Amino acid sequence: MTGGRLDEPLARVLGPRSASPLAALGLQTTHDLLRHYPRRYTAPGTLTDLSHLPVGEHVTVMAQVVQATVRQMRSRGGAMLQAVVSDGTHRLSLTFFAKRAGVLRVHEDKLRPGRTGLFTGVVSDYRGERQLTHPDYQIIGVDAEDEDQALVEASRPIPIYPASAGAPSWRIQRCVRTVLGPLTEADLPDPVPAEIRSAHHYPSLHQALLDVHEPYDDPQWHRGRARLRYEEAFVLQAALARRRAQVAAEPARARPLVDGGLLTALDAQLPFELTAGQRAVGDELAAELAGTHPMQRLLQGEVGSGKTVVALRAMLQVVDAGGQAALLAPTEVLAAQHVRTLRALLGPLAEAGFLGGAELSTRVALLTGSQGAAARKENLLDAASGRAGIVVGTHALLSESVQFADLGLVVVDEQHRFGVEQRDALRAKGAGVPHLLVMTATPIPRTVAMTVFGDLETSTLTEVPAGRSPVVTHLVPAGNAVWTARVWQRVREEVDAGRRAYVVCPRIDPDDAGSAGAVEDGTDLVPEVVKVPLRAVVEVADELRGLPALDGVAIATLHGRLPGEDKERAMADFAAGRVQVLVSTTVIEVGVDVPAATVMVVLDADRFGLSQLHQLRGRVGRGSDPGVCLLVADVEPGTDAHTRLQTLVETTDGFVLAAVDLELRREGDVLGAAQSGGSSSLRLLRVTRDGELIARARADATALTEADPTLSRWPALVAAIERSLEGDREEFLERA
């Protein structure tokens, strides 16, 4: 709900003094505070295990007082209260300082042996013992207004909130009660329609908030959480369903199949058989392109499953029907690679107007930011005149100078790299609404597809075309000199056999501290403490040139800061064999296709995400020779980094890897900008766990939009959607 009591500033409701520490937690309004749910609940008699408290972290624990003693300090003057609390086995020290002993008597009186309390503070280590210095605390059954309240409080579940030193859990609880107490059902318009709540036996929003913030027993907060978790799924799915309905209502020019056109000619000259999956997905796309409403489809598939051919066949269907297709790629390297691949597949069919071009042909134009003026001018003319049926480019395609004769299909590669404004800028270049095909090389578990790409129909390629060779993956300890020496010997063996190798580093330049400097834009580095400098392209290339094992081997570098011509030259030299080892950042992560490349060495492999490593591995073994992927890293068994790398060693199934990746990563990493920051719209929902709930919410939301595509009959739901899409969340939703 926007407006009304929910948008009241907490400074006005609680007073500036109480509101200030809440603001540090990102809680500015009544709505923010009510949606700041408890992290967990503690029964008054259940003590926290004190054996593994991390030094330096702010914690809230429940423990029993063992002793509390005030004494004068001789060495520095003043007084000190030393208390000990316990979980029954392990102990934690509490220390308070004051100028006079009398000041500490209040604490001594409250911290009586046998009493149980909540204690919060930053954990430190003093002479081998864990301690809290000047902790804030609340004694159960004592810090209450009267005896009756104390008895009630002592028997209720205790909500433990995400807290800070300035706003401990119980102070947040008091603030929530102050805010929630006066509110009525009318003050809390419910985004979940009554008939849906009734069908699923969910309480109202007002009751659900009481359930989670002020429960009298465990079943009550379980009930409230279940309803609020469903609400999160429902509001998001309603936003996606409304968008699906809006797009479906837009007109698009039909691009039906034309017999005997470019598509027919391509199929006749392809040097390989399409897989059954490629044919089935091709039929889906063909049917939707022939429709009068815009196609909105996500094409996902395993590394090497042949998405490019499927996309090309769809583009040719549009060209045959008199339109043009635009392919938007995230990097210049990938855009140039796409052009090479498309021209190789099309052959004479892509040489309209050139000597040797087929009678029935078109052109494939390339537009990038670093192009020379002459080439750019020619490609702009080809796009504007319609002579180029297919136009491939980076963000340069979005500039005002780029015009199309009749843009009928937009293909977006690696969609997660683009925002809504960029995609819509390209779609706006069509006379009508162009059809849209989104491609992702990262397999997406069903629950994520429903949540992140919920306004798209999904097609999946699972087969790998015949002729693709297996890739074996090994984990190499970076600190083992014998093993790392063997890595470069292995590279030499492949080079001597006429094959080629990639060496991937997380950085461009060397950096002494290992924590700052030039990192390749878009690199999915995993945030972990870096103890040694990360390997960098520039220094690794120099290092390899000096290795006896690689004596005489041509080594080149490739990264995002190179001029476009240099990138092109590096890739062309590598593809032609003039360069045998390419030291690169993740700029070669997706789409780059060099069949002779058989070795992928990833240095500091623990610094990359699982899906990114899978993409890098997919760059080798693309021809008839088997590939090998060597992950060089020092990782401790049992850590997330070790799990990531070991999983990659054990399986090449992208969907298995995607599921493991989802389990290991924070939800915000998976769902992107919509779930980042203190005001994230997803607080309780977890796509790894709540697949059935998301599916149910999707069905309910779809039924609602079928009855009313604009959702105008449910203003509270529309208000909740608007609130959840504030800021960059709109971009998150539309980037699908």
N, C-alpha and C positions, 0 to 999 in steps of 0.2 A: 504494500500500500504506500502510495506517495501522498504527502500531505497528512494533516490530522495529527493525532497524538504520537504516532510512531516516528515522526520526523522532528519531534521536539529535541533540542540540544540537551545533552545530559548536564551541562553547566547550569541550565535553567531549572531542570528537574531536581538535581541532587546538590547543586551549589558548586562553584568553581573548585573548591578544595577537594571534594570527593571526585569530581569529574576529571581533574587533571591527570592523575595516575591512570585512569581508564583510557584517556585519549592516547597515552603512550602505547596502549595495546591495540590502537586502531578503533576504539569504541567511542563514537562521537554522539550518537543519537539513541533514543529509546529503542528503536528497531535494532541497532547494532548490539546493544546490551542484551536484549531478549534473545537474540540469535547467537549469543556467546554461550554455547552449551557446555555443561560439565564434561570434562574429559573422561572421568570415571566416578564411581561412587564407592564410599567406604562405609562398612557397618561399624558402629561405635566400638565394638569389641574386637575388630579385626586390625591387627597391627601391621605396619609396613615392614617388609624385610629390609633391614638396614645394612646387609652385608655387601651390597654392590652400589653404594652411592657414589656417583662420579664426581671427582674433585673439579671445582670450577662451575658446576651447574647449579641452577636455582631449583630447589626441590621443595615439595610439601610432603611431610611424612606424618603418620599417626604412630605414636609411641607412648610408653608408660614411664612416668617419672620414677627414677630410682633414688636420686638424692639431689639436694640443692643446698649449697653452703656459701655464705657471704664471708669474705675475709679481706683484711687490709693488705695492700701491696706495699712492701717496704722499699723495693728497689726504685719504683717510679712514682710512688704516692698514689692516693686514691684507693678505691675499693673494687673488688671483683666478685661476681657471683659465678660459681661453677656448678652446673647441673649436669646430671647424666640421665639420659632416657634410654629405653631398651625395647626391643621387639620380643623379649623373652630369652633371646640367645645373644644377639649382637648389641653393642652399645654405641651411643652417639653423644658427644659432649656439646653442651650449650654454654657459651661464655658471654657475660655481660660486664661492662665496665662503667664506673661512675666516679665522680669526685668524692662523694660521701657514701658511706655504707647505708645510711638511711634511705637513700634513693632506691636502693636495690631490695629493700625489705618487702616492697609490694610484690616483686617477682618471687621472692622466697616464699611468701605466704601462699601465692597461687600454685607454685610448683611443688606441691606436697607429694611425698612418695606415695605411689599407688594410684595417683590420678592419671587419666589418659587425656592426651591433647593432640592437636594438629600443630606442627612446627614447620615454619617455612624460612628459608634463607639459602645463601650460597655455601656449598660444601667446601671446606678447606681441610688441609692436612697439617696437624700439629704434633710433631714428635711421633709420627706413625699412627696417630689416631684421627678419625674423621670428626670434624666439629662444625658447628654453626656459630658464628659470632653475631651477637645482637639479633637473634632470630625473632621474627614476629610469631605469635602463637595464640591459640585458643584452647582453653581447657573445656573438655566436653562436660556439659551439665553444670558448669560453674559460670561461664560467660553467657548467662541468660537473664532476662528481665525479672523473672520470678521463679518460684520453686516448681509450679505446675508446668511452666514452659520448659524448665530444665529437664523434667521427667520426660516430656514429649520429645525434646531434642535428642535426649540420650538414647532414644529407641529408633530414631529415623535414620535412613541412609544419608550419609553426608556427601553432598556434591563436591567434587574437587575440580575446580576450574583451571583452564590455562591461565597462569598468573604471572606476576612479576614482583620484584622486591617492593615496589611502591604500591602494588595492588595485590595483596595476598588473597588466597582463595575465599576465605570466609568474609573478607571485606567486599569482594565481588558479589558474594551470595547476599549480603545485606543490601547492597545497592540494587540487585535484581528484585528483591522482595519489596523494596521501597517503590520501584518503578512498576512492578507487575501488580501489586496489591490493589491500587485504585482502578485498574483497567477492567472493562467489562467486555462481553462478547461483541458489543457494538463498536468498541474501540479497535477491535482486531478483525477486520474483514478477512474472510477465509478464502485463500486462492483455490482450495479444493472444493468443487461443488458438492452440495449436500447429498445428492444422489450417489455420487462416487464414494463419499465418506461412508454412507450407509451400506453400500454394496460390500465394502471391505471392512466394515465395523471399526472405522477409525473415529477417534474423538475430534471435536472441533479444535481449531487452532488455539483458542483461549485455554481450553482444557489441556491440550498437549503441552503448552508452555508451563502450566501449573505442574503437570506430571513430571517434566524433566527438571524443573528448577526447585520444586517443593514437594518431592515425593514422600509419602508416609511408609511405603514399602517398596521392595524391588520390582514386583510386577507393574507398579504404577509407572516408574521411569522407563521400564522396558516398553510399555504401551505408548508412552509419549514419544519415545525415540523412533519407534516403528512408524508412527504417523508422520513425523517430521522428515524421516528419511524418504518415505514415499513422496512427500510434498516436493522435496528437492528434485527427485526424478521426474515427477509430473510436470512441474513448472518448466524444466528444461525441455522435456519432450513436447510440451504444448508450444513452446517457442519454435521448435524445429518443425512441428506439424503445421503451424500457422505459416511458416516460411514455405514449406512444401506446397501448401494450398495456394499461396500467392503466386509462386512460380508456375504451378499447373494451370493457373487461370490466364497466364500471359500467352499471347499468340506467337507462334514461330512459323517460319516458312518450311514447309515439308521438303525434305531432300530424299526422295525415293531412289531406290536402286535403278540404275540405267544399264540395260543389257548391252554388252559390246563396248563398254567404255573403258576408262583407265583401270578400274578395279578388275574387270575381266582380264585385261592384258597383264596386269600384275600377277594375278593368280596363275596365269598360264606360264609365266616365266620364273616363278619362285623356285629356287634350287633345292627346296625342302618341302616336306609335307606339313601342312598345318596340323597341330594336335587337335584332338576331339574338343578339348576345352577352348582352344582358340576359335574353332568353328562355331561352337555354341554361343560364346560371348559375342562373336561377330554377328550372329543372327539376332541377338538381343539388341545390339547397337543399331543394326540395319533397320529393325522394326521401329525403334524409337526415333531415329533420324527421319523416317518417312512420316512421322506424326506431325500434327499441327500445334503441338505444345512443346516447349523446350525440353530436350533430354537433359536430365540431371543425374549423371551416373559416375560412381566411383569404380575404377578398375584397379584392383589390387592383385598382386601375384608374387610368387616366389622369385627370388633372384634368378634371372635367366629364363623366366617362363614365357617370354615372347610378347610382352605387352606392347613393344614398339610396333611390331607387325600388325597387331590388332588395331592400334590407333591409326596406323597408316591406311589400313583398309577402310576405316571409318572416314578418314579425311578424303580419300579418293571417291567415296560414295557422294560426298558433298560437292567435290569438284565436278564430278560427272553430271550432277544436278544443277550446275551453273554457279555454284558458290565457291567460297574460299575457306581455308582452314588456317588457324593460327596456333602455333605450338609455343607455349611460354615455358622457358627453362630457367632454373634458378642461378646458373653460372654461365659465363661465356664459354668455358671449357665444355660444359654439357651441351650448350646450344650448338657449338661447332660440331661436336660429336654426333648430335642428332642429324644435322645436315649431311654429314658424311654417310651416316647409316642410311638415311632416306634416299640419298642419291645413288648409293650402291645398290639398294634394293630395287629402285625404279629403273636404273640404267638409262637407256635412250628415252624412256617415258618422262624423264625429268629434264630433257634438253630441248624444250620447245624453242624454235627459232635458231637453233645452233646446228652446225654441220654434223650430221650423224644422228640428229634427233629423230625420234619416231614421228610418223605422220600424226598420230594421236598422242599428244604429249602436253606437259605443263612445265612449270619451273618451280624449284624450291629455293626461296630467297632467305638470306640470313641478315638479321639486323641486331647489332650489338653496339654498346656505347663507345667502344674503342676502334670502330671501323674507320677506315680512311674515307675522305670526302667523296671520292669518285665512286667507290664501291657502294657507299651508303646511298648516294643519289640514284644509282642504277637500281638498287634493291627497293628503294622507296617508290620509284616509278613502276617497277614490276608489281608491287603490292597494290598501288593505287589504280593501275590500269586493269588489274585482274589477270595479267600475264602470268604472275606467280600464283598458282593455285594453293600452294602451301608456303606460309611465311613463318620462319622459326626465329625466335629471339629471346633476349633477356628482358629486363625492365625497359630497355630501349623501345620495345614494341608499344609501350604505354604512352610515349610522348605524343604531343599534339600533331607533330609533323607526319606521323604514320597514319595513312588513310588506306582503307580497303574498298575495292569495288563492290563486293557483296560478301561480307563475313558471315559464314553460316555455321561454323563450328569452332569453339575454343577448346583446345586441349591444354590442360595445366599439368605439368610434370612436377613431382615432389611438391604437392600442394601446401604442405606445412610451412614452406618457405615464403609463402605469399599471403598478404592480408587482403581484406575485403575491398579496400579502395583500389588496389592494383588490379584485382580480378574484374571488378565492375568497370574500371576504366577501359579495359580491353573489350568487355562485352558491349559497352556503349558505342563501340565503333561499328557495330552492325546496324543495318537499316531497321531490322526487327530484332527480336531477342535471339541471339545465337544459341545453338545447342551447346552443352557443356559436358566435357569428359575430363574427369580428374584422375590422374594416375599416381599411385604410390607404390614404391618398391619395398615398402616395409609392411609385411603382413600385419593385419590388425585383428585382434580378437573380437569376437562378435559383440561383446558388451561395449567395447570402445567404439566400434563402428556405429552402434546404435546411439552412442552418446556424443561422439565428436563429429561424425559424418551422418547424423540422423536425418538430414533433409535430402540425402542422396540414395538412389537405389545402388546396390552393391553387386558387382560382378567379380568373381574370383577365378584366377588361373592357378591351378595346383600342379599341373604336369610340367615337367621340364622337357623341352624338345629333344628328340633323338640326336645323338652325337655329342652331347655335352658330357664332359668327363668329370669324374668325382674329384673332390678337393679334400685332402687330409689336413687336419689342423693339429698343431702341437703347441704346448705351452713351454716356453724357454725361460728359465730363471735368469734375470738380467745380471745377477751378481756372480753367475757361474762362468768364469772365463773360458773354460773348455767348451761349454755348450754354445756360448755366443760366437766363439771362433768357428764352430761347426756351422752356424747359420750362414756365415759369409762363404764358407767352403761350398755349402749347398747351393747358394746363389751362383757361384762360379761354375758348378757342374751343369746347372741349367743353361747358363750363358754359353758354355762350350758346346752344348747340344743344340744351339741355335735358338734358344728360347730367351725370355726376358723376365725381369723382376721389378716389382714396385717395392719401395721402402717408404713407409708412412711415418711421419713425426707429428706430434701435437702442436709444434710451434714453428714459426718461420725463422726467427732469429734466436741465437743463444742468449740466455739470461742468467746472470750470476745467482740471483736469489731464488729463482724457480717459482716466483709468484707473480711476476708482471712481465710486460713486454708484448711483442706482436704475436697474437694467436690468430689462426685462420678464421675469418668471419664465418659463422655458422657451425663451427666445430662443436660437437655435442660433448664437451669435456665434462667428466663426472666430477662434482665438487668434493674433493678429499684433500686432506692435509698433504702438501708437497714438501718432502724433506730434502730432495736433491733437485737440481735444475732439470727441467724437462728437455728431452732431446729436440733439437731444432734442425730444420732442413739444411740451412746453410752450413752449420758445423758438421753435420753427419755426412753431407756430400764430400766435404774436404777430407774428413776422416777416412771415408771409404776409398777415396782416390789414393790415399797413402798406404792402404792395406796390401801386403804382398799377395794375398789370396785373390784380390781383384785387379792385379796389375794388368794393364792393357785394356781393361774394360771401359767402355765409354759410359760416363755417368753424367746425367743432367738433372736439373731441379725444376720443380713446378709448384707454384703457389699463387694465391689470389692477388698478390701485390704486383705480379709481373704484368707488363703491358700485354694487351691482347695478342699482338703479333708474336711476342715471345712465347706465350702460352701455346698458340697454334703450332709454332715451330717445334717446341718441346714435344708436344703430343705426336706431331707428324713424324719427327725423327725417331721417336720411340716405336710408333706403329710400323715404320719402315725398317727398323733394325739398326739404324745409324747410331741409336742410343740403346744400350742393353739394360741399364739400371736407371730407373726414374725415382729420384728422392722427392717426395711430395707431401703436401698436407692433405687433408681430406677433400680437397678440391676434386680428386678423382673418385670420390665415394660412390656416385651414382651414374649409371648410364655409359661410362667410358668402356669401350669395347675393343680390346686388342687380343685377338685369339692366340697370339704367340706368347702372351704373358702367362707364366705358370707359377710364379712365386710371389706371395704377398708377405712382406715382413712388416709387422706393426710394432714400432718401438713405444715404450710406455703404454702398452696396450690397456693397462688398468685404468687409464685416464679417459677411455672412450666408452660410450654406452653400448649395450649389447646389440641393439638393432643397427647401430653404425658399424660395428665390427662385422656384422653379418653382411652389410652392404660392401664393405671393403673386401671381404673374402670373395664376394661375388664377382670381383673384377678379374679373377684368375680361373683357369680351367674352362675357359669359354670356347676353346677349340677342341681338337681331338686328343691333345696331350693332358694327362692328369695334372692337377694343381696341388700346391702345398701352401698352407698358411701358417706362418710362424709368429706367435704372439709373445713378444719379449717383454717381461715384466717381473718385478719382485712383489709377490702377493702372499699374505698370510692365510693359510687354510682357515676356513670358517668365516672369513670376511665376505662382504657382498662382492667385492672386486674378484675374489677367488671364485665365488659361485658363478659370476658372469663369464669369466674366462673358461672355467671348467665345463660349463654348459655348452659353450661354443665348440670346445674340443669334442664333446660327446654327441652333438647332433647338428645336422645341417637343415633341419625342418624349421623354416622361418616362423611358422605358427606356434610351435613349441617355444622357440626363442622369444617370440613376442609375449607369450603368456608369462614366461619367467621374468622378462624385462619389466612387465607390468607389476609383478609381485615385488620386485626389488626397488622400483623407483617410487618416489612420492607421487601421489595422485596428481598434484599440480604439474609435475613434469610431463605427465602423460596427456593431460587435458589442456595444457597450454595456458594462455593468458587468462582464460576465464576463471581459472582456479587459483590464481596467484594473489598474494596480498592478504591483508587482514580482513577484507570484506568479501572474501570468496563466497560464491553462491553455493558451492558444494562443501558442506561441513561434516555431514554424517554419511552421505552416500559414498560407497566405494565400488568402482566398476569391477574390481577383481572379485568381489563377494556378492554383489547385488544384481547379478544378471537377470534373474527371474523378476525381481522387482522392477527393473528398468523396462523389461519387456511388457510387464503389466501396465506400467505407467504410459508406455508408448501406445499400447492398444487403446487405453482410456482417452489419451490426448487426441489420437487420430479420430476416434468416434466423435469427440467434441467438435473438432474442426470440420468434420463432414457435415455436422448439423449447422455449424455457424463458422465459416472459414475465417472471419475476422475476430471471433471470440467476443464480439461486442455484448453478448448476453451475460458475460462473466467478467465484469469490470475489476473485481478483486484479483482475478487470475491475470488479466492484462497488466494491472499495476505491478503484480509480482514479477511478471516477465520483464517489464521495463526496469524494475529495480535490479533484477539479476543480470541485465544486459548493460548496466551503466558502464561508462568508460570503455576500456578495451575489450569488454566481454562481447559487445556486438560484433567486433572483428572476429573473435573466436567463433561465434556461431556461424557467421557468414563465410568464413574461410573454407568451410566445407563446400 
